[in-house]
Amino acid sequence: MQTQHVVVWLDHSEAHIIHFNRETSEVTHINASGKPHLHVKASGSGGSGHAAEDRTYLDAVVNGVKDSEAILIVGPGLEKLALLKHMQKNHHVVAEKVVSVESSDHPTDGQLLAHARKFFVASDRMRVSV
């Protein structure tokens, strides 16, 4: 679905992408294909205690949002920033469409859509050219 606005909520294991306009919305879920995220570094084990960036997962998310004109990225941890950095490094055109990155817990798709609609009403007013 090609729409002007899209919101993507993601964490290390899944992404919820909602394309929407005033009348309709379409939700897509993408599951990460990589290994489980590591939360704690064992003493003396070496390494950072974090799973490596899952490029396949991030590319799938980018592919899901690339046709929109404005992108809002939200999520509970660092994965939202990993997505933005991945876009800036590998998908410059898509990265330029990101209007904001926000922290968010685990909303339902309905709550996420309501937040995004409210966000873009204010955002669109700010971007209107005179």
C-alpha positions as CSV (number, residue, x, y, z in Angstrom):
1,M,0.0,0.0,0.0
2,Q,1.5,3.3,-1.0
3,T,0.5,6.1,1.3
4,Q,1.9,9.4,2.4
5,H,2.5,8.3,6.0
6,V,3.9,5.3,7.7
7,V,4.7,4.4,11.2
8,V,7.0,1.5,12.1
9,W,7.3,0.1,15.6
10,L,10.1,-2.3,16.1
11,D,12.2,-4.1,18.6
12,H,14.9,-6.8,18.1
13,S,12.4,-9.5,17.2
14,E,9.5,-8.0,15.2
15,A,8.3,-4.9,13.4
16,H,4.8,-3.6,12.9
17,I,4.5,-1.3,9.9
18,I,1.3,0.7,9.4
19,H,0.7,2.6,6.1
20,F,-2.3,4.9,6.5
21,N,-4.2,7.9,5.3
22,R,-7.4,9.5,6.6
23,E,-9.7,6.8,5.4
24,T,-7.8,3.5,5.7
25,S,-4.8,1.7,7.1
26,E,-2.8,-1.4,6.3
27,V,-0.7,-3.3,8.9
28,T,2.3,-5.6,8.1
29,H,4.3,-7.6,10.6
30,I,7.9,-8.6,10.0
31,N,9.7,-11.1,12.2
32,A,13.4,-10.9,12.6
33,S,15.3,-13.8,11.0
34,G,18.3,-13.8,13.1
35,K,19.3,-15.4,16.4
36,P,17.7,-14.3,19.7
37,H,18.8,-11.0,21.1
38,L,21.3,-11.4,24.0
39,H,20.4,-9.2,27.1
40,V,23.2,-9.9,29.6
41,K,26.9,-10.3,29.1
42,A,28.3,-13.2,31.1
43,S,31.4,-12.3,33.1
44,G,34.6,-13.1,31.3
45,S,32.8,-14.3,28.2
46,G,34.1,-11.6,25.9
47,G,31.9,-9.8,23.4
48,S,29.5,-7.0,24.0
49,G,26.5,-9.1,25.1
50,H,24.5,-7.8,22.1
51,A,23.4,-9.7,19.0
52,A,24.9,-8.5,15.8
53,E,22.8,-6.3,13.6
54,D,20.4,-8.3,11.5
55,R,20.7,-6.7,8.1
56,T,18.1,-9.0,6.5
57,Y,15.6,-7.9,9.1
58,L,16.4,-4.2,8.8
59,D,16.4,-4.4,5.0
60,A,12.9,-6.0,5.1
61,V,11.7,-3.2,7.3
62,V,13.2,-0.6,5.0
63,N,11.5,-2.3,2.0
64,G,8.2,-2.1,3.9
65,V,8.4,1.7,4.4
66,K,10.3,2.9,1.3
67,D,7.3,3.9,-0.8
68,S,5.8,6.4,1.8
69,E,6.6,10.1,1.9
70,A,7.0,10.5,5.7
71,I,8.2,7.9,8.2
72,L,7.8,7.8,12.0
73,I,10.0,5.2,13.8
74,V,9.0,4.1,17.3
75,G,10.1,1.4,19.6
76,P,11.1,0.4,23.2
77,G,14.9,-0.2,22.8
78,L,17.8,0.6,20.6
79,E,16.6,-1.2,17.5
80,K,14.8,2.0,16.3
81,L,18.2,3.7,16.3
82,A,19.8,0.8,14.6
83,L,17.2,1.0,11.9
84,L,17.8,4.7,11.4
85,K,21.6,4.2,11.2
86,H,21.1,1.4,8.8
87,M,18.9,3.6,6.6
88,Q,21.5,6.4,6.7
89,K,24.3,4.1,5.8
90,N,22.6,1.9,3.1
91,H,19.3,3.6,2.1
92,H,19.9,7.4,1.9
93,V,16.7,8.2,0.1
94,V,14.5,6.4,2.6
95,A,16.5,7.9,5.6
96,E,15.6,11.4,4.3
97,K,11.9,10.5,4.7
98,V,12.2,9.9,8.5
99,V,10.5,12.8,10.3
100,S,11.0,11.5,13.9
101,V,12.3,8.7,16.1
102,E,10.5,8.2,19.4
103,S,10.5,5.8,22.3
104,S,7.4,3.7,22.8
105,D,6.6,0.7,24.9
106,H,4.5,-2.1,23.3
107,P,1.3,-0.5,22.0
108,T,-1.4,-2.4,20.2
109,D,-1.6,-1.7,16.4
110,G,-4.7,0.4,17.1
111,Q,-2.8,2.5,19.7
112,L,0.1,2.8,17.4
113,L,-2.1,4.0,14.5
114,A,-3.9,6.6,16.8
115,H,-0.5,7.9,18.0
116,A,0.8,8.2,14.4
117,R,-2.3,9.9,13.1
118,K,-2.1,12.5,15.9
119,F,1.7,12.9,15.3
120,F,1.3,13.5,11.6
121,V,-1.5,16.0,12.0
122,A,0.9,18.2,14.0
123,S,3.9,17.3,11.8
124,D,2.1,18.1,8.5
125,R,1.0,21.5,9.9
126,M,4.7,22.3,10.6
127,R,5.8,21.3,7.1
128,V,3.3,23.3,5.2
129,S,5.1,25.7,2.9
130,V,3.9,29.3,2.6
